[in-house]
Amino acid sequence: MCLPAVTNRIEGMERDVVDLLTRLVEIDSVNPSLVAGAAGEVEIAEFVAGWALAAGLRAEVVEETPGRPSVVVRSNRTGTGRTLLLCGHLDTVGVGGMTDPLTARVDGDRLYARGAYDMKAGLAAALVACREADRAGIGGEVVVAAVADEEHSSTGVQEVLRHVTADAAIVCEPTELTVVTAHKGFVWTEIRVVGKAAHGSRPHLGEDAILRTGPVLVALERLNEELRGREHPRLGPGTLHASLITGGREESTVPDLCVLTVERRTLPGETAADVERDVAELLASCDVRATSRTTLARDPFETAEDHAFVGEVVAAATGALGRPVELAGASYWADSAFISAAGIPTVLFGPPGDGAHAEVEWVGLEGTVECARALVATAKGFCR
């Protein structure tokens, strides 16, 4: 680990952000719903709660799902000001073929490690911002939701929202220091095309389910082209792709079943019911024996760009960074959709970097520090 060359250049709050990020990436928190037997969030949740208490903050562990804890960290309220929720997730995806994935390696301004970009840098910035807002004696409250399971089913944020209310929220996913006001949702659909098994030498006695899936794939590609005609100003068009396909028993048997999984990325205003209707109409047009079902759906997210909270975050971040902060849309889904659906005005704002879910993952250290500065400025202004 080669941190002194970087941390010696910065002091105080800024150095604390880098030090905390380093500690967080050293803790294995791979999501066990993605990788069987993985560490999960127990150790990192214990660390975050301990860090918060040592910083003079309050901490509560929320663990409605056994073995999958989230942590709610709160500043000490001194008045009747507003409450700002900062949200980040504890879990990471698997480490794949990474070399020393839990060792923080610094090269120039970049810190490399699994979870550095997605999203322990944003979590570190949020925690330090909560501490700094508390030290400033804000009249309101800053709450950090360090949640479990974002990378799979988002059980953590759903559990935390049963214990937390706020006047507004910032999800600290990586946004390259832009203020994100919208992201797509997604719907996973399983399509089962049914055929009839027969000996390969007598195909006339069977119905080849895999071949009958061909027209379905062609129709899906046609639907994908149609989706490109409807664009969101920040997100572009909705999309779909064929994710998984399985079928057949062995080489000499006509397959009686082909199972196809499709992911549709949805725009604000589109629902799972819309996707289910499109799939039903598509299958009817293909004249095949097939059924479909939704296996998982997550709603899109959007906060109006003229919402007062959006303006407050942009103004605070611009002032803290000394340069204009832009509005943007995000290509990925995040827990912001659940928070917004709970009636809490929400944006995303986080540090720059690259390599989410990839074998090479890094986050910018100066950008992480700048993210913390902007969050502190926002909290001081919003929670007064």
Residue pairs with C-beta under 8 A, 6 or more apart in sequence:
1 22
1 103
1 104
1 105
1 106
2 105
2 106
3 18
3 19
3 22
3 104
3 106
5 106
6 18
6 106
6 109
6 111
6 365
7 15
7 18
7 19
10 18
10 369
13 128
13 132
13 372
13 373
13 376
14 369
14 372
14 373
16 128
17 124
17 125
17 128
17 368
17 369
17 372
18 111
18 365
18 368
18 369
20 51
20 124
20 127
20 128
21 104
21 111
21 116
21 120
21 121
21 124
21 363
21 365
21 368
22 104
22 111
23 47
23 51
24 44
24 47
24 115
24 120
24 123
24 124
25 102
25 104
25 111
25 113
25 114
25 115
25 116
25 120
26 102
26 103
26 104
26 113
27 43
27 44
27 47
27 102
28 38
28 39
28 43
28 102
29 39
29 40
29 41
29 43
29 44
29 90
29 91
29 92
29 115
30 38
30 39
30 40
30 91
30 92
30 93
30 94
30 95
30 114
31 38
31 40
31 91
31 92
31 93
31 94
31 149
31 151
31 152
32 38
32 39
32 40
33 149
33 151
33 152
33 153
34 93
34 94
34 151
34 152
35 94
38 94
40 67
40 68
40 91
40 148
41 68
41 69
41 70
41 90
41 91
41 148
41 149
41 156
42 67
42 69
44 90
45 61
45 69
45 70
45 71
45 90
45 146
45 148
48 59
48 71
48 73
48 90
48 123
48 127
48 146
49 59
49 61
49 71
49 73
50 59
51 127
52 58
52 59
52 71
52 73
52 127
52 130
52 144
53 59
55 127
55 131
55 134
56 76
56 131
56 134
57 73
57 74
57 75
57 76
57 130
57 131
57 134
58 73
58 74
58 75
58 76
59 71
59 72
59 73
59 74
60 71
60 72
60 74
60 163
61 69
61 70
61 71
61 72
62 69
62 70
62 71
62 72
62 156
62 159
62 160
62 163
63 69
63 70
63 159
64 155
64 159
64 162
65 148
65 149
65 155
65 159
68 148
68 149
68 155
68 156
69 148
70 90
70 145
70 146
70 147
70 148
70 156
70 157
70 159
70 160
71 90
71 144
71 145
71 146
72 143
72 144
72 145
72 146
72 160
72 163
72 164
73 127
73 130
73 143
73 144
73 146
74 130
74 141
74 142
74 143
74 144
75 130
75 131
75 133
75 134
75 138
75 141
75 142
75 143
76 134
77 139
77 140
77 141
78 137
78 138
78 139
79 138
79 139
79 140
80 139
80 140
81 138
81 139
81 140
81 141
81 383
81 384
82 140
82 167
82 168
82 382
82 383
83 140
83 141
83 142
83 143
83 165
83 166
83 167
83 383
84 140
84 141
84 142
84 143
84 166
84 167
84 168
84 169
84 170
84 378
84 379
84 382
84 383
85 143
85 144
85 145
85 164
85 166
85 168
85 169
85 170
85 339
85 344
86 126
86 129
86 130
86 142
86 143
86 144
86 145
86 169
86 170
86 172
86 375
86 379
87 126
87 144
87 145
87 147
87 157
87 169
87 170
87 171
87 172
87 335
87 336
87 339
88 119
88 120
88 122
88 123
88 126
88 144
88 145
88 146
88 147
88 171
88 172
88 173
89 119
89 123
89 146
89 147
89 148
89 149
89 150
89 151
89 156
89 157
89 335
90 123
90 146
90 147
90 148
90 156
91 148
91 149
91 150
91 151
91 152
91 156
92 114
92 115
92 118
92 120
92 151
93 114
93 118
93 151
93 357
95 101
95 102
95 114
96 359
97 359
98 114
98 359
98 360
98 361
101 113
101 114
102 113
102 114
103 113
104 111
104 112
104 113
104 116
105 111
105 112
105 113
106 112
106 365
109 364
109 365
109 366
109 367
110 353
110 362
110 363
110 364
110 365
111 121
111 362
111 363
111 365
111 368
112 360
112 361
112 362
113 361
114 361
115 361
116 353
116 361
116 362
116 363
117 174
117 351
117 353
117 354
117 355
117 356
117 361
117 362
117 363
118 173
118 174
118 356
118 357
118 361
119 172
119 173
119 174
119 350
121 174
121 350
121 351
121 353
121 363
121 368
121 371
122 172
122 173
122 174
122 350
122 351
122 368
122 371
123 144
123 146
123 172
124 368
124 372
125 172
125 350
125 351
125 368
125 369
125 371
125 372
125 375
126 144
126 170
126 172
126 375
127 144
127 146
128 372
128 376
129 142
129 372
129 375
129 376
129 379
130 142
130 143
130 144
130 379
132 372
132 376
132 379
133 142
133 376
133 379
133 380
133 383
134 142
136 376
136 380
138 379
138 380
138 383
138 384
139 383
139 384
140 167
140 382
140 383
140 384
141 383
142 379
142 383
143 164
143 166
145 156
145 157
145 160
145 164
147 154
147 156
147 157
147 159
147 160
147 335
148 155
148 156
149 155
149 156
150 156
150 157
150 334
150 335
153 296
154 298
154 335
154 338
156 335
157 335
157 338
157 339
158 338
161 338
161 339
161 342
165 344
166 344
167 344
167 345
167 382
168 309
168 344
168 345
168 346
168 382
169 336
169 339
169 340
169 344
169 345
169 346
169 347
170 313
170 346
170 347
170 348
170 349
170 375
170 378
171 334
171 335
171 336
171 339
171 346
171 347
171 348
171 349
171 350
172 348
172 349
172 350
172 371
172 375
173 180
173 330
173 332
173 334
173 336
173 348
173 350
174 350
174 351
174 352
174 353
174 356
174 363
175 328
175 330
175 348
175 349
175 350
176 328
176 351
176 352
176 367
177 317
177 321
177 325
177 349
177 350
177 351
177 352
177 367
177 370
177 371
177 374
178 325
178 326
178 327
178 328
178 349
179 310
179 313
179 314
179 317
179 325
179 326
179 327
179 328
179 347
179 348
179 349
180 327
180 328
180 329
180 330
180 347
180 348
180 349
181 234
181 302
181 303
181 304
181 305
181 310
181 327
181 328
181 329
181 347
182 232
182 234
182 235
182 268
182 300
182 301
182 302
182 303
182 329
182 330
183 235
183 300
183 301
183 329
183 330
183 331
183 332
183 333
183 334
183 336
183 337
183 348
184 235
184 238
184 265
184 266
184 267
184 300
184 331
184 333
185 265
185 266
185 267
185 270
185 297
185 298
185 299
185 300
185 301
185 333
185 337
186 263
186 264
186 265
186 266
186 296
186 297
186 298
186 333
187 263
187 264
187 266
187 272
187 275
187 276
187 294
187 296
187 297
187 298
188 243
188 261
188 262
188 263
188 294
188 295
188 296
188 297
189 261
189 262
189 263
189 264
189 275
189 276
189 279
189 292
189 293
189 294
189 295
190 259
190 260
190 261
190 292
190 293
190 294
190 295
191 213
191 216
191 259
191 260
191 261
191 262
191 279
191 283
191 290
191 291
191 292
192 257
192 258
192 259
192 260
192 290
192 291
192 292
193 209
193 210
193 212
193 213
193 216
193 247
193 257
193 258
193 259
193 260
193 288
193 289
193 290
194 207
194 209
194 256
194 257
194 289
194 290
194 291
195 206
195 207
195 208
195 209
195 210
195 212
195 254
195 255
195 256
195 257
195 258
195 289
196 205
196 206
196 207
196 254
196 256
197 206
197 249
197 253
197 254
197 255
197 256
198 204
198 205
198 206
198 253
198 254
199 205
199 206
199 252
199 253
199 254
200 251
200 252
200 253
200 254
201 252
203 254
205 254
206 254
206 256
207 254
207 256
207 289
208 254
208 255
209 247
209 255
209 256
209 257
209 258
210 247
210 248
210 255
210 258
212 258
212 288
212 289
213 245
213 247
213 258
213 260
213 288
215 286
215 287
215 288
216 260
216 282
216 283
216 286
216 288
216 290
217 242
217 260
219 282
219 285
219 286
220 240
220 242
220 262
220 282
223 240
223 278
223 282
224 239
224 240
224 241
227 237
227 238
227 239
227 240
228 237
228 239
229 237
230 237
230 238
230 267
231 237
232 267
232 268
232 329
234 327
234 328
234 329
235 267
235 268
235 329
235 331
236 329
237 267
238 264
238 265
238 266
238 267
238 270
239 264
239 265
240 262
240 263
240 264
240 265
241 262
241 263
242 260
242 261
242 262
243 261
243 262
243 263
244 259
244 260
244 261
245 258
245 259
245 260
245 261
246 258
246 259
247 255
247 257
247 258
247 259
248 255
248 258
249 255
249 256
261 295
262 279
264 275
264 278
266 272
266 274
266 275
266 299
266 300
267 300
268 300
268 301
268 302
269 300
270 300
271 299
272 294
272 297
272 299
275 294
275 297
276 292
276 294
279 292
280 292
283 290
283 292
298 333
298 337
299 337
299 341
300 337
301 333
301 334
301 336
301 337
301 340
301 346
302 340
303 309
303 310
303 340
303 345
303 346
303 347
304 310
305 327
307 345
309 345
309 347
309 382
310 327
310 345
310 347
312 378
312 381
312 382
313 347
313 349
313 378
314 325
314 327
315 381
316 374
316 377
316 378
316 380
316 381
316 382
317 325
317 349
317 374
317 377
317 378
318 324
318 325
319 377
320 370
320 373
320 374
320 376
320 377
321 370
321 373
321 374
325 374
330 348
332 356
334 348
336 346
336 347
336 348
339 346
340 346
349 371
349 374
349 375
350 371
351 363
351 364
351 367
351 368
351 370
351 371
352 363
352 364
352 367
353 361
353 362
353 363
353 364
353 367
354 361
354 362
355 361
355 362
